[in-house]
Amino acid sequence: MSPFGSLRVRDVKAVEEMDRVDCDPTRLYRTYARFPVVNALLSGWHGTYRQRLLPLLAEHSAVSVLDIGCGSGDVARSLVRWARRDGFRLTVTAIDPDERAFTFASRKPPVEGVVYLNAHSSELVADGRKFDVVISNHILHHLDPGQLAEVLHDSESLSRGLCLHNDLNRSNIAYMLFMAGFWPLGVGSYICGDGLTSIRRSYTAEELRAAVPASWSVERNGPWHHLLVRALEDDRD
């Protein structure tokens, strides 16, 4: 059987090693440490910042962001640094319910404007928190249908105007290129194996549209990602 036969449908039973509670902590922290390289090369956040966040900053001067499932926290740090370079104030609250991710992120050298919390989005909803923009990176494929619905509901509740969830686009070519290009980062970490599992678990554009409410749009974000977008009426005072 072709090694890519399973890519015809989402492999929802596949489990990433780093999601296991008993995974090797040394390999896990190496994985977190290498996320910035993967995200810088593949995830397209600089383009998303330029196209989506910079116009908001130009209009309002200061913008607050919630990063759900922040992992190593590198996306939050990058966004704040880019905004500061452009002369704007962007603040990011980066949350993750996994204490291991929170511990890693919070031990990084502090970046002014970035706050880490070991929390679930529902806790912030219960606290009545609000942010101008809600984002996530590479979390949608981890979620079952109930969890996906919860994250989208929480995103709408927490955002004053814009929600942006960036995730992988499943394809044979993405699988092959990731396997060929990122195996060096997999040495001593979970980057390569879990990255391939992530691709197997991820959605095609058609599948993602079918899985989310019609009020959300699925947009192309470079060759390897989707951007799930919800633009709400801005209730900023």
C-alpha positions as CSV (number, residue, x, y, z in Angstrom):
1,M,0.0,0.0,0.0
2,S,1.2,3.5,-0.7
3,P,2.7,5.3,2.3
4,F,0.4,8.2,1.5
5,G,-2.8,6.2,1.2
6,S,-4.0,7.4,4.6
7,L,-3.8,11.0,3.5
8,R,-7.1,10.6,1.5
9,V,-8.9,10.9,4.8
10,R,-7.9,12.5,8.1
11,D,-6.1,10.1,10.4
12,V,-8.0,11.2,13.6
13,K,-6.7,8.2,15.6
14,A,-3.0,9.2,15.2
15,V,-1.5,10.6,18.4
16,E,1.5,12.9,18.5
17,E,4.1,11.7,20.8
18,M,4.5,15.1,22.5
19,D,0.8,15.0,23.5
20,R,1.4,11.9,25.6
21,V,1.7,12.7,29.3
22,D,4.5,10.2,29.6
23,C,6.6,11.4,26.7
24,D,10.4,12.0,27.1
25,P,10.7,15.5,28.7
26,T,14.1,16.0,27.2
27,R,12.9,15.4,23.7
28,L,9.7,17.4,24.4
29,Y,11.7,20.5,25.4
30,R,14.0,20.1,22.4
31,T,10.8,20.1,20.3
32,Y,9.6,23.3,21.9
33,A,13.0,24.9,21.4
34,R,12.9,24.1,17.6
35,F,9.4,25.3,17.0
36,P,10.6,28.8,16.2
37,V,12.5,27.4,13.2
38,V,9.6,25.4,11.9
39,N,7.2,28.4,12.3
40,A,9.6,30.8,10.7
41,L,10.0,28.6,7.7
42,L,6.4,27.3,7.2
43,S,3.7,29.0,9.2
44,G,3.4,32.3,7.4
45,W,2.9,34.5,10.5
46,H,5.0,37.3,9.2
47,G,2.7,37.6,6.2
48,T,-0.4,37.3,8.4
49,Y,1.0,40.1,10.7
50,R,1.6,42.4,7.7
51,Q,-1.8,41.7,6.1
52,R,-4.1,41.3,9.1
53,L,-2.6,42.9,12.2
54,L,-0.5,45.8,10.8
55,P,-3.7,47.6,9.4
56,L,-5.3,47.3,12.9
57,L,-2.2,48.7,14.5
58,A,-2.1,51.6,12.0
59,E,-5.7,52.4,12.9
60,H,-5.6,52.0,16.7
61,S,-1.8,52.2,17.6
62,A,-2.2,49.5,20.2
63,V,-3.8,46.1,19.8
64,S,-4.3,43.2,22.2
65,V,-4.0,39.6,21.1
66,L,-4.9,36.3,22.7
67,D,-2.8,33.3,21.5
68,I,-4.7,30.1,22.3
69,G,-2.5,27.0,22.7
70,C,0.7,28.9,22.4
71,G,3.1,26.0,22.8
72,S,6.7,27.4,23.0
73,G,5.3,31.0,22.8
74,D,7.4,31.9,19.8
75,V,4.6,33.2,17.7
76,A,3.6,35.6,20.5
77,R,7.1,36.9,20.9
78,S,7.6,37.3,17.1
79,L,4.3,39.3,16.8
80,V,5.3,41.7,19.6
81,R,8.8,42.2,18.2
82,W,7.5,42.9,14.6
83,A,5.0,45.5,16.0
84,R,7.6,47.2,18.1
85,R,9.9,47.4,15.1
86,D,7.1,49.1,13.1
87,G,6.5,51.6,15.9
88,F,3.4,50.1,17.4
89,R,2.3,48.5,20.7
90,L,1.0,44.9,20.4
91,T,0.4,43.0,23.6
92,V,-0.1,39.2,23.5
93,T,-1.6,37.0,26.2
94,A,-0.3,33.5,25.3
95,I,-2.2,30.6,27.0
96,D,-1.7,26.9,27.0
97,P,-3.5,24.3,29.2
98,D,-0.5,22.0,29.1
99,E,1.7,22.9,32.1
100,R,4.8,21.7,30.2
101,A,4.3,24.2,27.4
102,F,3.6,27.0,29.9
103,T,6.7,26.1,31.9
104,F,8.9,26.2,28.8
105,A,7.4,29.4,27.4
106,S,7.5,31.3,30.7
107,R,11.2,30.4,31.3
108,K,12.2,32.1,28.0
109,P,13.8,35.5,28.4
110,P,10.9,37.9,29.0
111,V,9.6,40.0,26.1
112,E,7.8,43.2,27.1
113,G,4.2,42.9,26.0
114,V,4.0,39.1,26.2
115,V,2.3,37.4,29.2
116,Y,2.0,33.6,29.5
117,L,-0.8,31.8,31.3
118,N,-1.4,28.1,32.1
119,A,-5.0,28.3,31.2
120,H,-7.8,27.1,28.9
121,S,-9.7,29.6,26.7
122,S,-12.9,28.7,28.6
123,E,-11.4,30.1,31.8
124,L,-10.8,33.4,30.2
125,V,-14.4,33.5,28.9
126,A,-15.6,32.8,32.4
127,D,-13.5,35.7,33.6
128,G,-15.0,38.1,31.1
129,R,-11.8,38.8,29.3
130,K,-11.7,40.5,25.9
131,F,-9.0,40.9,23.2
132,D,-8.9,42.7,19.9
133,V,-7.7,39.6,18.1
134,V,-7.7,35.9,18.9
135,I,-5.3,33.6,17.2
136,S,-3.9,30.1,17.3
137,N,-1.2,28.2,15.4
138,H,-1.4,24.5,14.7
139,I,-4.0,23.5,17.2
140,L,-7.1,22.8,15.1
141,H,-6.0,19.4,13.9
142,H,-5.4,18.3,17.5
143,L,-9.1,18.8,18.4
144,D,-12.1,16.5,18.2
145,P,-15.4,18.0,16.9
146,G,-16.6,19.0,20.4
147,Q,-13.3,20.6,21.3
148,L,-13.2,22.4,17.9
149,A,-16.7,23.8,18.5
150,E,-15.6,25.0,22.0
151,V,-12.5,26.7,20.8
152,L,-14.4,28.6,18.0
153,H,-17.2,29.6,20.5
154,D,-14.6,30.8,23.0
155,S,-12.8,32.7,20.2
156,E,-15.9,34.6,19.3
157,S,-16.6,35.3,23.0
158,L,-13.1,36.6,23.6
159,S,-12.5,38.6,20.5
160,R,-13.7,42.2,19.9
161,G,-13.2,41.9,16.2
162,L,-11.0,39.3,14.5
163,C,-10.2,35.6,15.0
164,L,-7.4,33.9,13.0
165,H,-6.6,30.2,13.4
166,N,-3.7,29.0,11.4
167,D,-3.4,25.3,10.6
168,L,-1.9,22.8,8.3
169,N,-3.3,21.8,4.9
170,R,-3.1,18.0,4.4
171,S,-1.6,16.9,1.1
172,N,0.8,14.3,-0.2
173,I,3.3,16.9,-1.3
174,A,3.3,18.6,2.1
175,Y,3.9,15.2,3.7
176,M,6.8,14.3,1.4
177,L,8.5,17.7,1.6
178,F,8.3,17.9,5.4
179,M,9.7,14.4,5.7
180,A,12.6,15.2,3.3
181,G,13.4,18.7,4.6
182,F,12.8,18.6,8.4
183,W,14.3,15.3,9.4
184,P,17.4,17.0,10.8
185,L,15.2,18.9,13.3
186,G,13.8,15.5,14.3
187,V,17.1,14.3,15.7
188,G,16.6,14.1,19.5
189,S,13.2,15.7,19.3
190,Y,9.6,15.0,18.2
191,I,9.6,17.6,15.3
192,C,9.8,15.2,12.4
193,G,7.6,12.3,13.6
194,D,4.9,14.5,15.1
195,G,5.0,16.9,12.2
196,L,4.1,14.1,9.9
197,T,1.4,13.0,12.3
198,S,0.1,16.5,12.3
199,I,-0.2,16.6,8.5
200,R,-2.1,13.2,8.6
201,R,-4.5,14.7,11.2
202,S,-5.0,18.0,9.4
203,Y,-7.9,19.1,7.2
204,T,-8.2,19.9,3.6
205,A,-9.9,23.2,2.8
206,E,-13.2,21.4,2.0
207,E,-13.1,19.3,5.2
208,L,-12.4,22.3,7.3
209,R,-15.3,24.3,5.7
210,A,-17.6,21.4,6.5
211,A,-16.4,21.2,10.1
212,V,-17.0,24.8,11.1
213,P,-20.0,27.2,11.2
214,A,-20.8,29.1,8.0
215,S,-19.8,32.4,9.7
216,W,-16.2,31.2,9.6
217,S,-14.2,31.4,6.3
218,V,-11.3,29.1,5.2
219,E,-8.6,31.1,3.4
220,R,-5.3,30.0,1.8
221,N,-2.3,31.0,3.9
222,G,0.7,30.1,1.7
223,P,1.2,26.7,0.2
224,W,1.0,24.6,3.4
225,H,-1.6,26.3,5.6
226,H,-5.2,27.3,6.0
227,L,-6.3,30.4,7.8
228,L,-9.6,30.0,9.5
229,V,-11.1,33.5,9.8
230,R,-14.0,35.1,11.7
231,A,-14.3,38.8,11.4
232,L,-16.8,40.1,14.0
233,E,-18.2,43.6,14.3
234,D,-15.6,45.5,16.2
235,D,-16.9,46.4,19.7
236,R,-13.9,48.3,20.8
237,D,-15.0,51.3,22.9
